């Protein structure tokens, strides 16, 4: 009995000691001061599909891109656990079996054969950047690992490893490593790539594939062999993985839409989801680079593409190259405020259509005029007399559009711009007639808003870069859908640059005063594309015209956006599609207000209108008007001369003779040859 009593006393003492030891251990673990579990991660800008457009290093210059377990290939996760910590899901931070094995191997062999660190212990070391060379450092890792397992689940611990593990140089985390070494996210890793990334964190600098490819390949081989032995990989997979080459250099991190990325990253978030189509952005950045590659005059280019049916910006190219060079590649030229040249003319005509001032088939005068001292001239210095509004816009004539703006008032154009969301820069703050020809400042993005609104049936578009609609946006009507369709119908017949057909695209070009800016903006039934070309510093570019410089780039951009053009919708039911003579009388001819005709126009002295002439030849004479005269027969130019007399050889039947003098004023006579 005495022995039994003594045994019970010893057992009780042992249990008490164990309980006190366990309590002390729990207290030791629970009172552990844990390092911060938060770490600064790279700010990321993502495209509409969630793919990386651009990332930024953290404050210390490291690439540390956030990754969740679902962002990583499952085979990589299986390899990581099988290679680094087979009992990860069962232990509580320290694998005592592995520790005992490591100690036993060290004693029998006289050197360290295997380590006992678990993934949790590695996370503890990474969180504190603590060393492993001393027993104090190892003990600290054990304590932190045990404490981590009490406050985090296994998935959270794995996530910390995925984001903190070192992969050589300034790469931290599996996502940064996968992008740098393989140029793709870790969700799409091959077996060989996954094996290399499993091996790197153990000795990231020694095994860096871009500097020590032999070491990297040997480390990858060891991982693959162990995976084969543990049946994580089969023999075919193992053999295929061995043949994959080791990456010889680091790849650049994505830097698509860099100007836009700089603009949207305001510090309010770690990730910014944009409406940009990454593949389209890449194609158009390549187009921008190709456009200026052979030029030596510091010309830059900016390109934008938007879906006007949804208001989403799909591509935004701020310059041909994002670098500090003589062409100022760092400047975002989609935002540069410049003179728009003739690109606002469609808006003026659309407002005039909507107000019932003119119709596309209305006759309008193109002749010398003076508006209280302002006497605009056409770009080519010529005048064409009376012609249809449709033709005046297609030829981008200056005098007709200024006459319209004079009648409606310059403030109406400013009103129209503001309703599209544009805040124009108006010199002196008060608009004059010169704004019709580019006498104000807007950006390429501003023009995209204007043309998107026209393409969208005359209704303001919520043009935006972010996926979510702009808070509080309420679309405003700029013009009626009939006026908007009439503009599209006119602009899709504007002559194309040589070599481009592109039927179905409505577009307009513009050239600012002094050839500083060349513009082209076009749209179809879904997309609007805008191009600006010029110098970033605003100095003139000799011979730069929107039609010759920017328009070909715009049409090329359309080809890179999609294979087929989306048709412009059919005309609204209320559209009046008739010829000039069938228009209501007030709409047949536009009569400007306040114009002063500078000279008396030419008049036919012979033949009088309605005359019947025998034969196929007719003699004509003109009085008044200023030579030289341009003579036309049935609309075709026959000759330009200073003579007031002309002999026409014509066919039998009704004929129309027209003469235009140097001032652009015209006269016409209609005769019959028998």
Secondary structure by P-SEA (a helix, b strand, c coil): caaaaaaaaaaaaaaaaaaaaaaaaaaaaaacccccccccccbbbbccccccccccccccccbbbbbccccccaaaaaaaaaccccccccccccaaaaaaaaaaaaaaacccccccccaaaaaaaaacccccccaaaaaaaaaaaaaaaacccaaaaaaaaaaccccccccccaaaaaaaccccccccccaaaaaaaaacccccccccccccaaaaaaaaaaaaaaaaaaccccaaaaaaaaacccccccccccccaaaaaaaacccccccccccccaaaaaaaaaaaaaaccccccbbbbbbbbbcccccccccccccccccccccccccccccccccccccaaaaaaaaaaaaccccccbbbbbcccccccbbbbcccccccccccaaaaaaacccaaaaaaaaaacaaaaaaaaaaacccccccccccccccccccbbbcaaaaaaaaaaaaaccbbbccccccccccbbbbbbcccaaaaaaaaaaaaacccccccccccccccccccccccccccccccccbbbbbbbcccccccccccccccccaaaaaaaaaaacccccccccccccccccccccccccccccccccccccbbbbbcccccccccccccbbbbbbccccccbbbbccccccccccccbbbbbccccbbbbbbbcccccbbbbbbccc
